[in-house]
Each structure stands twice: as structure tokens, then as C-alpha cells.
């Protein structure tokens, strides 16, 4: 019997697929991660981007990451932000302080509150219902892009609720959408090393699947540059693409490199800017069912973010009036909307402000 060998993978065979608007395989993606010529990747990623978004426009949002608590028992090795329960530096913001921060965001033109913290054993479903309702009542036009699958799964657990009932109650109180935080790398071997007490890959995906069924959209993310292999990155992207095929939960994808400063996850060296641009491009080429690929200006800085616009990204992300998690690990690229617009225009694109739903809004 004749053997059925797969045809040889080359940059040309992959390019043929991309320019025919066909899907590439995980094997193709792994080839691209090992392909030396970044210009080839940029050309393919930019073609994919132009098929699904306005080639002349780069969007951004004015928002705030509101870290309502830093108390968390999970002890993720990559996190420099958390404090274990009863630690002297642990905090939970008062309702008044949270509302003050939301009001300050609105005063600065912000439309999104990315409400995230830790897995705090003292905060059950009633806490989130109360604070979300307060925000919704006082600032009805603010969009709550809130919590992570890990937080939601834990809230359901300690509140003795099913995941679906927990999400229904959070949604009724004001939760609009779920950020893709906590995805890290969706490979359990990796997750057991960097966050052994956190949710599994299937649990993270199940949360996003359940939310989608209830009409709650989300984003997807990938944190790379720690203990994962290139094969792990491809598996992560494949799990996300499969779920997007299944139920379209994700509005956008964002990837960033691990920031090791002050964490308990020692690595020999941080991921380079070239690794970031390569990963960004491969993500755009592989994730053919995503309209929006978002840059991580917070970790990469403005110069690499501008370059990233030629590697498949169409969104500059959030101006982040406030941010404490990534900046706790050493980086603080916090820029104003005016700086965002200048950087986008200097790169040759038209800047447009958006909301969480990726609807364009007037400045």
C-alpha cells in the first residue's frame, strides 16, 4: 500500500493558502514560528488583517483597569500583584473609592472599566452584584468588561452556584463582557507549572462557552515567553480558534510577553521584540475567524506597538488610565489618548476611538 505523506510545508504553500483566504493548519503555524524572515510573516498577516478590518483605520478605547482587590490565594508564579489573604499589603477598595475611580474615568472620556482583581475568599456573589449595580446606577453608560474566567469560576464555587447561574446574576447586575485574562497558555502541562491552583484549560474554555450561550461576549489572550514551547503556543491558538468556530465568544485577541520582574517564575531572558512581532503575526494568520487583533502597548512600548500595526494588529487597545498588575512587574507604558492618536497617525493610519463592542464612537 502506498504511503500518504503530507505535502512539504514551505512559506509558499502557506502563502498560497492565505492569499486564497484558506485556513492554515497547526503544522503551518509551527512552521511560521520557525521561519526566519519576519517580512514574509508581516506580508501574510497584513493581508489577513485587510480582509476583515478597514486597512486604513486603527482603533483604540479609553478605559481604566480597576483592580478592586489584590487579595488572592492562588499564588500564580508569574504574578507580582497578588497578596495572600491576611497579608499586611492586601486590600479591597471601598465602594466609595471604586465609584470615585469610575467617575474619574468618565470625566476623562472613558467608556470602559476593566474590573479585575484576585480570588479573594471574602468576596461572594452578593459583593459583585452590589458593586456592579452601584456602578450601573450611577454611571449607566459605562461598560463593565469585568472579571476573568478564574474569578468567575471561583465566585460560583464559594457562592455555591452553577457557573451558568453565577454568570446570569453577574450579567443582570451589570457585567457586559469578560476579558480574556487568565488564559496564559491553554495547555495544562504549562498551567500546572506557572499556576498550579488555577482553572484548567477546559474550565477556562467552558466559562467562555457558557458566557457566550448567555449572550456575554469576551476577548481571548495569550501570555508567552516563559516555560511554554512553540508547540504549546500553537495548541493555545488552536483551542481558541476551535471555540470561536463553535460559538463565537470572542470579539478580539491580544497577546503579550511575560514580564518576569518581581515574580516567582525565573526565566533566563525576556521574550524579544522580534518574538513579539512574530507571535503577533502568526496569531493573525492562524486566527482567521477573529476580526480584531489588539496590541499590547503596555508591555511592548510605543515603538514596537507602531511596528505591530504592520504585523496584523488593527487595534491599539486601551489608554489604561490606571493599571497595577503588569506595572507591578516593572513596566509602565501608560499613554494618553492624544499620544495614542499621534502614534497611530505617525504610523500611517487613521485613529478612531471605539467602545468595548468595537463600535466606532466620536471623540
C-alpha positions as a Python dict, from the first residue, in 0.01 Angstrom:
ca = {
    (1, 'X'): (0, 0, 0),
    (2, 'X'): (138, 341, -93),
    (3, 'X'): (207, 572, 198),
    (4, 'X'): (17, 903, 218),
    (5, 'X'): (279, 1157, 316),
    (6, 'X'): (174, 1513, 388),
    (7, 'X'): (300, 1758, 125),
    (8, 'X'): (605, 1954, 229),
    (9, 'X'): (527, 2275, 413),
    (10, 'X'): (701, 2586, 279),
    (11, 'X'): (639, 2957, 308),
    (12, 'X'): (499, 2940, -44),
    (13, 'X'): (245, 2667, 36),
    (14, 'X'): (129, 2869, 336),
    (15, 'X'): (117, 3191, 133),
    (16, 'X'): (-98, 3015, -129),
    (17, 'X'): (-349, 2930, 143),
    (18, 'X'): (-352, 3278, 291),
    (19, 'X'): (-395, 3457, -41),
    (20, 'X'): (-674, 3213, -130),
    (21, 'X'): (-838, 3304, 205),
    (22, 'X'): (-798, 2946, 326),
    (23, 'X'): (-725, 2827, 677),
    (24, 'X'): (-372, 2726, 775),
    (25, 'X'): (-306, 2418, 989),
    (26, 'X'): (-134, 2394, 1326),
    (27, 'X'): (163, 2244, 1141),
    (28, 'X'): (171, 2550, 917),
    (29, 'X'): (164, 2777, 1224),
    (30, 'X'): (457, 2592, 1380),
    (31, 'X'): (650, 2636, 1055),
    (32, 'X'): (582, 3011, 1068),
    (33, 'X'): (708, 3033, 1426),
    (34, 'X'): (1037, 2888, 1299),
    (35, 'X'): (1051, 3088, 975),
    (36, 'X'): (1337, 3335, 987),
    (37, 'X'): (1210, 3607, 755),
    (38, 'X'): (981, 3838, 954),
    (39, 'X'): (895, 4036, 640),
    (40, 'X'): (723, 3726, 498),
    (41, 'X'): (512, 3697, 812),
    (42, 'X'): (426, 4067, 808),
    (43, 'X'): (303, 4046, 448),
    (44, 'X'): (77, 3747, 520),
    (45, 'X'): (-52, 3890, 849),
    (46, 'X'): (-125, 4226, 693),
    (47, 'X'): (-318, 4057, 410),
    (48, 'X'): (-531, 3867, 664),
    (49, 'X'): (-592, 4189, 857),
    (50, 'X'): (-706, 4378, 547),
    (51, 'X'): (-964, 4108, 468),
    (52, 'X'): (-1151, 4158, 796),
    (53, 'X'): (-1093, 4519, 905),
    (54, 'X'): (-1059, 4862, 748),
    (55, 'X'): (-699, 4871, 619),
    (56, 'X'): (-670, 5244, 686),
    (57, 'X'): (-811, 5257, 1040),
    (58, 'X'): (-660, 5164, 1376),
    (59, 'X'): (-896, 5169, 1672),
    (60, 'X'): (-843, 5227, 2043),
    (61, 'X'): (-1051, 5270, 2357),
    (62, 'X'): (-1030, 5496, 2660),
    (63, 'X'): (-1063, 5280, 2968),
    (64, 'X'): (-934, 5202, 3313),
    (65, 'X'): (-818, 4880, 3469),
    (66, 'X'): (-979, 4896, 3811),
    (67, 'X'): (-809, 4644, 4041),
    (68, 'X'): (-1069, 4624, 4317),
    (69, 'X'): (-865, 4382, 4530),
    (70, 'X'): (-516, 4234, 4529),
    (71, 'X'): (-605, 3956, 4772),
    (72, 'X'): (-567, 3618, 4605),
    (73, 'X'): (-491, 3272, 4740),
    (74, 'X'): (-390, 3113, 4405),
    (75, 'X'): (-23, 3224, 4412),
    (76, 'X'): (40, 3225, 4036),
    (77, 'X'): (417, 3221, 3988),
    (78, 'X'): (405, 3480, 3709),
    (79, 'X'): (214, 3742, 3914),
    (80, 'X'): (379, 4023, 4113),
    (81, 'X'): (45, 4186, 4202),
    (82, 'X'): (-127, 3947, 4442),
    (83, 'X'): (-108, 3933, 4821),
    (84, 'X'): (-225, 3622, 5005),
    (85, 'X'): (-523, 3653, 5245),
    (86, 'X'): (-437, 3835, 5571),
    (87, 'X'): (-119, 3983, 5421),
    (88, 'X'): (-44, 4331, 5551),
    (89, 'X'): (-36, 4475, 5198),
    (90, 'X'): (-364, 4317, 5089),
    (91, 'X'): (-654, 4549, 5009),
    (92, 'X'): (-1013, 4561, 4888),
    (93, 'X'): (-1129, 4901, 4770),
    (94, 'X'): (-1432, 5058, 4934),
    (95, 'X'): (-1746, 5115, 4732),
    (96, 'X'): (-1680, 5490, 4752),
    (97, 'X'): (-1326, 5453, 4614),
    (98, 'X'): (-1447, 5231, 4329),
    (99, 'X'): (-1719, 5479, 4234),
    (100, 'X'): (-1468, 5765, 4254),
    (101, 'X'): (-1238, 5583, 4009),
    (102, 'X'): (-1527, 5512, 3772),
    (103, 'X'): (-1632, 5877, 3788),
    (104, 'X'): (-1277, 5990, 3717),
    (105, 'X'): (-1270, 5761, 3414),
    (106, 'X'): (-1593, 5909, 3279),
    (107, 'X'): (-1459, 6261, 3336),
    (108, 'X'): (-1157, 6171, 3121),
    (109, 'X'): (-1374, 6043, 2835),
    (110, 'X'): (-1352, 5677, 2932),
    (111, 'X'): (-1622, 5429, 2833),
    (112, 'X'): (-1485, 5101, 2972),
    (113, 'X'): (-1400, 4972, 3318),
    (114, 'X'): (-1187, 4659, 3312),
    (115, 'X'): (-1280, 4538, 3662),
    (116, 'X'): (-1032, 4276, 3781),
    (117, 'X'): (-868, 4157, 4100),
    (118, 'X'): (-780, 3831, 4266),
    (119, 'X'): (-952, 3522, 4402),
    (120, 'X'): (-1050, 3676, 4735),
    (121, 'X'): (-1221, 3425, 4968),
    (122, 'X'): (-1421, 3702, 5140),
    (123, 'X'): (-1599, 3820, 4825),
    (124, 'X'): (-1901, 3617, 4716),
    (125, 'X'): (-2168, 3680, 4454),
    (126, 'X'): (-2352, 3939, 4669),
    (127, 'X'): (-2044, 4165, 4670),
    (128, 'X'): (-2025, 4173, 4291),
    (129, 'X'): (-2398, 4217, 4249),
    (130, 'X'): (-2391, 4514, 4486),
    (131, 'X'): (-2090, 4694, 4338),
    (132, 'X'): (-2190, 4627, 3976),
    (133, 'X'): (-2540, 4757, 4047),
    (134, 'X'): (-2398, 5070, 4210),
    (135, 'X'): (-2178, 5138, 3908),
    (136, 'X'): (-2463, 5071, 3667),
    (137, 'X'): (-2700, 5301, 3861),
    (138, 'X'): (-2459, 5595, 3887),
    (139, 'X'): (-2280, 5555, 3552),
    (140, 'X'): (-2527, 5377, 3319),
    (141, 'X'): (-2320, 5437, 3005),
    (142, 'X'): (-2001, 5277, 3138),
    (143, 'X'): (-1931, 4929, 3001),
    (144, 'X'): (-1820, 4674, 3261),
    (145, 'X'): (-1562, 4450, 3094),
    (146, 'X'): (-1520, 4257, 3414),
    (147, 'X'): (-1360, 3965, 3593),
    (148, 'X'): (-1174, 3672, 3442),
    (149, 'X'): (-1283, 3311, 3399),
    (150, 'X'): (-1075, 3223, 3708),
    (151, 'X'): (-1257, 3484, 3916),
    (152, 'X'): (-1600, 3385, 3784),
    (153, 'X'): (-1538, 3014, 3841),
    (154, 'X'): (-1424, 3086, 4198),
    (155, 'X'): (-1717, 3320, 4271),
    (156, 'X'): (-1955, 3046, 4158),
    (157, 'X'): (-1773, 2789, 4372),
    (158, 'X'): (-1770, 2983, 4701),
    (159, 'X'): (-2125, 3110, 4641),
    (160, 'X'): (-2249, 2754, 4579),
    (161, 'X'): (-2383, 2841, 4234),
    (162, 'X'): (-2359, 2675, 3897),
    (163, 'X'): (-2138, 2860, 3651),
    (164, 'X'): (-2440, 2948, 3441),
    (165, 'X'): (-2641, 3085, 3736),
    (166, 'X'): (-2340, 3286, 3852),
    (167, 'X'): (-2297, 3441, 3508),
    (168, 'X'): (-2669, 3517, 3482),
    (169, 'X'): (-2662, 3705, 3812),
    (170, 'X'): (-2346, 3896, 3728),
    (171, 'X'): (-2491, 3991, 3390),
    (172, 'X'): (-2816, 4111, 3546),
    (173, 'X'): (-2616, 4327, 3786),
    (174, 'X'): (-2421, 4495, 3506),
    (175, 'X'): (-2148, 4267, 3372),
    (176, 'X'): (-2127, 4332, 2997),
    (177, 'X'): (-1831, 4124, 2879),
    (178, 'X'): (-1539, 3916, 3005),
    (179, 'X'): (-1171, 3991, 2941),
    (180, 'X'): (-953, 3702, 2832),
    (181, 'X'): (-729, 3722, 3137),
    (182, 'X'): (-613, 3400, 3294),
    (183, 'X'): (-577, 3222, 2962),
    (184, 'X'): (-196, 3245, 2980),
    (185, 'X'): (-123, 2928, 2782),
    (186, 'X'): (-417, 2691, 2736),
    (187, 'X'): (-209, 2378, 2783),
    (188, 'X'): (-249, 2203, 3118),
    (189, 'X'): (115, 2094, 3136),
    (190, 'X'): (217, 2460, 3127),
    (191, 'X'): (-60, 2576, 3359),
    (192, 'X'): (48, 2328, 3625),
    (193, 'X'): (394, 2482, 3624),
    (194, 'X'): (306, 2852, 3627),
    (195, 'X'): (-30, 2844, 3810),
    (196, 'X'): (-87, 2501, 3967),
    (197, 'X'): (-400, 2604, 4161),
    (198, 'X'): (-574, 2785, 3878),
    (199, 'X'): (-851, 2663, 3649),
    (200, 'X'): (-769, 2406, 3381),
    (201, 'X'): (-777, 2469, 3009),
    (202, 'X'): (-1117, 2301, 2975),
    (203, 'X'): (-1258, 2502, 3268),
    (204, 'X'): (-1141, 2831, 3114),
    (205, 'X'): (-1294, 2741, 2779),
    (206, 'X'): (-1615, 2620, 2946),
    (207, 'X'): (-1658, 2958, 3115),
    (208, 'X'): (-1628, 3140, 2783),
    (209, 'X'): (-1862, 2888, 2618),
    (210, 'X'): (-2126, 2929, 2889),
    (211, 'X'): (-2098, 3308, 2877),
    (212, 'X'): (-2145, 3302, 2500),
    (213, 'X'): (-2462, 3098, 2538),
    (214, 'X'): (-2596, 3374, 2763),
    (215, 'X'): (-2504, 3647, 2516),
    (216, 'X'): (-2199, 3764, 2711),
    (217, 'X'): (-1906, 3825, 2476),
    (218, 'X'): (-1540, 3813, 2570),
    (219, 'X'): (-1185, 3851, 2447),
    (220, 'X'): (-908, 3594, 2421),
    (221, 'X'): (-544, 3636, 2516),
    (222, 'X'): (-208, 3461, 2529),
    (223, 'X'): (84, 3533, 2761),
    (224, 'X'): (401, 3384, 2614),
    (225, 'X'): (773, 3386, 2681),
    (226, 'X'): (801, 3177, 2998),
    (227, 'X'): (803, 2796, 3017),
    (228, 'X'): (593, 2718, 2709),
    (229, 'X'): (723, 2572, 2384),
    (230, 'X'): (632, 2690, 2035),
    (231, 'X'): (413, 2380, 2008),
    (232, 'X'): (230, 2499, 2321),
    (233, 'X'): (165, 2839, 2164),
    (234, 'X'): (17, 2671, 1859),
    (235, 'X'): (-201, 2445, 2074),
    (236, 'X'): (-326, 2752, 2263),
    (237, 'X'): (-418, 2929, 1940),
    (238, 'X'): (-588, 2616, 1810),
    (239, 'X'): (-806, 2578, 2119),
    (240, 'X'): (-914, 2941, 2087),
    (241, 'X'): (-983, 2911, 1714),
    (242, 'X'): (-1189, 2595, 1769),
    (243, 'X'): (-1405, 2765, 2035),
    (244, 'X'): (-1453, 3067, 1810),
    (245, 'X'): (-1574, 2832, 1536),
    (246, 'X'): (-1810, 2667, 1783),
    (247, 'X'): (-1987, 2964, 1944),
    (248, 'X'): (-1815, 3295, 1851),
    (249, 'X'): (-1749, 3414, 2207),
    (250, 'X'): (-1453, 3642, 2126),
    (251, 'X'): (-1452, 3998, 1995),
    (252, 'X'): (-1074, 4024, 1986),
    (253, 'X'): (-741, 3856, 2061),
    (254, 'X'): (-442, 4008, 2238),
    (255, 'X'): (-102, 3857, 2308),
    (256, 'X'): (178, 3986, 2529),
    (257, 'X'): (512, 3867, 2659),
    (258, 'X'): (565, 3759, 3018),
    (259, 'X'): (711, 4027, 3246),
    (260, 'X'): (933, 3841, 3498),
    (261, 'X'): (1028, 4127, 3731),
    (262, 'X'): (941, 4057, 4096),
    (263, 'X'): (765, 3729, 4015),
    (264, 'X'): (835, 3375, 4133),
    (265, 'X'): (883, 3243, 3782),
    (266, 'X'): (1252, 3280, 3695),
    (267, 'X'): (1343, 3269, 3327),
    (268, 'X'): (1678, 3317, 3159),
    (269, 'X'): (1568, 3608, 2942),
    (270, 'X'): (1258, 3802, 2845),
    (271, 'X'): (1098, 3749, 2507),
    (272, 'X'): (1243, 3985, 2247),
    (273, 'X'): (1059, 4239, 2036),
    (274, 'X'): (1117, 4011, 1737),
    (275, 'X'): (950, 3723, 1921),
    (276, 'X'): (655, 3950, 1999),
    (277, 'X'): (615, 4061, 1636),
    (278, 'X'): (647, 3702, 1515),
    (279, 'X'): (386, 3581, 1765),
    (280, 'X'): (154, 3868, 1674),
    (281, 'X'): (181, 3788, 1303),
    (282, 'X'): (132, 3413, 1343),
    (283, 'X'): (-171, 3478, 1564),
    (284, 'X'): (-332, 3696, 1296),
    (285, 'X'): (-257, 3447, 1019),
    (286, 'X'): (-384, 3148, 1220),
    (287, 'X'): (-688, 3311, 1384),
    (288, 'X'): (-878, 3363, 1061),
    (289, 'X'): (-1210, 3382, 1250),
    (290, 'X'): (-1108, 3689, 1455),
    (291, 'X'): (-1180, 4037, 1321),
    (292, 'X'): (-973, 4222, 1578),
    (293, 'X'): (-615, 4167, 1693),
    (294, 'X'): (-512, 4401, 1972),
    (295, 'X'): (-164, 4529, 2051),
    (296, 'X'): (-8, 4518, 2397),
    (297, 'X'): (142, 4865, 2420),
    (298, 'X'): (156, 4822, 2799),
    (299, 'X'): (425, 4555, 2777),
    (300, 'X'): (589, 4636, 2443),
    (301, 'X'): (601, 5013, 2445),
    (302, 'X'): (501, 5262, 2173),
    (303, 'X'): (774, 5189, 1916),
    (304, 'X'): (706, 4814, 1897),
    (305, 'X'): (331, 4884, 1903),
    (306, 'X'): (369, 5101, 1593),
    (307, 'X'): (563, 4823, 1420),
    (308, 'X'): (294, 4576, 1525),
    (309, 'X'): (45, 4757, 1303),
    (310, 'X'): (233, 4605, 1011),
    (311, 'X'): (216, 4257, 1164),
    (312, 'X'): (-160, 4209, 1165),
    (313, 'X'): (-284, 4425, 1453),
    (314, 'X'): (-571, 4666, 1390),
    (315, 'X'): (-633, 4787, 1745),
    (316, 'X'): (-413, 4981, 1988),
    (317, 'X'): (-603, 4859, 2293),
    (318, 'X'): (-684, 5079, 2590),
    (319, 'X'): (-524, 5401, 2708),
    (320, 'X'): (-549, 5248, 3058),
    (321, 'X'): (-599, 5548, 3283),
    (322, 'X'): (-483, 5317, 3561),
    (323, 'X'): (-310, 4977, 3566),
    (324, 'X'): (-148, 4786, 3852),
    (325, 'X'): (-93, 4423, 3753),
    (326, 'X'): (157, 4439, 3468),
    (327, 'X'): (313, 4757, 3607),
    (328, 'X'): (367, 4575, 3936),
    (329, 'X'): (615, 4363, 3740),
    (330, 'X'): (820, 4653, 3615),
    (331, 'X'): (661, 4804, 3301),
    (332, 'X'): (461, 5125, 3283),
    (333, 'X'): (383, 5227, 2926),
    (334, 'X'): (69, 5424, 3019),
    (335, 'X'): (-16, 5673, 2742),
    (336, 'X'): (-292, 5928, 2686),
    (337, 'X'): (-546, 5923, 2405),
    (338, 'X'): (-362, 6214, 2241),
    (339, 'X'): (-41, 6010, 2240),
    (340, 'X'): (-229, 5709, 2101),
    (341, 'X'): (-367, 5917, 1816),
    (342, 'X'): (-25, 6066, 1736),
    (343, 'X'): (143, 5724, 1732),
    (344, 'X'): (-127, 5576, 1507),
    (345, 'X'): (-121, 5870, 1267),
    (346, 'X'): (260, 5871, 1252),
    (347, 'X'): (245, 5504, 1151),
    (348, 'X'): (27, 5599, 854),
    (349, 'X'): (-321, 5505, 980),
    (350, 'X'): (-636, 5693, 1080),
    (351, 'X'): (-700, 5668, 1456),
    (352, 'X'): (-1061, 5602, 1561),
    (353, 'X'): (-1199, 5572, 1909),
    (354, 'X'): (-1422, 5272, 1986),
    (355, 'X'): (-1616, 5110, 2269),
    (356, 'X'): (-1591, 4756, 2409),
    (357, 'X'): (-1823, 4629, 2135),
    (358, 'X'): (-1578, 4763, 1872),
    (359, 'X'): (-1835, 5020, 1763),
    (360, 'X'): (-1673, 5343, 1646),
    (361, 'X'): (-1759, 5648, 1857),
    (362, 'X'): (-1695, 6018, 1809),
    (363, 'X'): (-1416, 6183, 2008),
}
